[in-house]
Amino acid sequence: MSGALSVQGQRISASWLNMTIPGGWKAIPLLAGWANHGNGSPVLQARFLNSAVLQVVGNLNPGTLTNGTTIGVLPSASMYPANTQQSLGAILAGTGAGGTFPVSTFSNGSIQISNLSSGVTYVSVNYLISLDA
C-alpha cells in the first residue's frame, strides 16, 4: 500500500499503522530550573503523531526566563525536526496570565523560550511540529 490514506477494502499494513497511529509519550528532561507543575497536569513530554509530526505537551513552573533559555531537549534524535520550528506556549498564572510566549524547537532537539516576564509562575505548552519541513 502506498501513500498515507487507506482505501476501503484494502488490508492495513503494519508500516501504514506505524505512520499513522500516535506513539507513546517520552518525557523531556527539564533544564535551567524549570519543573513539571504536578497536581495531575501533564509533564513535559513528546510523542510521534505520525512519521512526520511530533506533539509536545506539558504544564510547567518556570525557572530561568532569559530569552533563548533552553528548558529541555527532546529525548531522541529521531524526534529532532529538520529545521527550527516555531510554536506558542500559554501563560497560565503570574505576570501576563492569559497571554502567549514563543517556543522554538531546534534541529538539535533543544526547546527554547523567549519573551517571558519575571513574574510568570505557571505555563503550558501543547504544540505540533513538522519533522521534515
N, C-alpha and C positions, 0 to 999 in steps of 0.2 A: 504494500500500500504506500503510495507516495503522497506528499502533501500533508497538511495538518488537519484536514477535515475527514471524518469518516463518512461513508456513504451507506445508506440503509441496505442491509443485506450482506455487506462485506464483513469479514472477520476483523476483529480488532487485534492488532499485534502488540506484543509486549513493548516494542520500541515506540509505537504510537502512544501507548499509555504512559510510558516514561516521559514523553514530550509534552503531555497534556494534563497530567494529574499532579497537583502540588506535592512537593516533597516534604519531609519532616523539618521541623524547626531546629535551627542550630543557634546556640547562644553566641552573642557577640561580646567578647571581653571588653570591659569598660576601662578607660584611661582618664588621666587628668582630674581625678577626684569625682568623676561622675559615678552615680549609683542608680541601680534599679529602684523604682519607687516603692515596690512591695504592695502590701494590702490587697492582694488579689489582682493587681494590674499586671499587664504583660511585661516581661523582662525584655531588654534589647535583644532581638533575635532576627534571623533571616531564614527564608526558605525559597526554593525554586517554585514559581507558579507553573512554569513550563521550561523548556530548554533555553529560552531566550529572555525570560523575565524573572527578576528577583523581587520579593516583597520583604521590606524591613519594617518592623514594628517595635514599639517599646514605650513605656512611661518611665520618665527619669527625673531624678533630683540632680540639678546641675552641680558641677564642680567648677573648674576654670572656665570663664566666659569670654576670654580674649578671642577676638576674631581669628579664625584659622586654627582654633584648638581642635586637635584630633581627639574625639571622645571614644572611639573604638575602631577596630579593624575587623573586617569580615573574616570569618573563621576558616575559609578555604579559598585558595587561588581560583578554583572553578567558579566562585561567586563574584570575582572581580569583574567590573564592567570593562569593555574595550576602551572606553573613553570616559572622562569625567561626566557624571550625571548630576543634575541639579534638582532638588526637591524642596519641600517646605515642611517644617515642624510647627506644632501649635503650642502656644504659651498658655498653660492651664491655670497657673497661680503666680502671684507676685507682680512686679512691675511689668506692664504691657499685657496682662491677662486678657485673653480673647484675641490676641494678635498672632502673627506667624513669624518665623525666622528661617533663613536659608540653611539648607543642609546640602553639603556636597559629598558625593561618593566618588572617590578617585580610582583610577585604573590599578593602583597598588592595594586597593581594598580599604584604605583609610576613609573614615567618615568624619567630616569636619563641620563645625558650626560657625555662624557669624551673626552679628547684629543682635546680640542678646544683652540686655541691661543687667547691671549688678544686682538688682532686686528680684530677678526671676527665681522662683523657688520650685517650679514643677512644670515639666514639658512632656509632650507626646510626639512621637513620630509614627507615621504609617504611610509608607510610600512604595511605589513600584519603580524599578529602574530597568532599562533595557541593557542587556549584557553585550549585545552585538552592534549597537548604534554608535 
